[in-house]
């Protein structure tokens, strides 16, 4: 798939095989799991002022995101 979208496939395979980002991916997955994400897409909306977070799981229409964001803007 990488080659189909114009990525240098040799560089991509070298990077993937090197394991350079393996721990980063594992850390991201662990963080998502801890936040309640069990599949993709898993979206976490964060109120930057209070640190409050809400998970919006799955492919959702914009209005579902908007309602969470509007709550944080009050």
C-alpha positions, 0 to 999 in steps of 0.5 A: 500500500505504501508504494501505491501512495508514492512512498519509497517502498525500500525506505519504508521496508527498511524502516519497518524491519529496523523496529525503530518505532516498535516501542513508540507504537506499543506505547501508543497502543497501551495508552489508547487501551488505558483510555478505553479505545478498543478499535479504530478509529478511537478518538479522545477529545481533551479539554486543554484547560481542565485536562478532562477527556472523553472518548468518542469511539468508532466512525462518528458523524461530526455532530457527535464530536461537536457536542463533546467539544461544545460541552468543553467550551461552556 
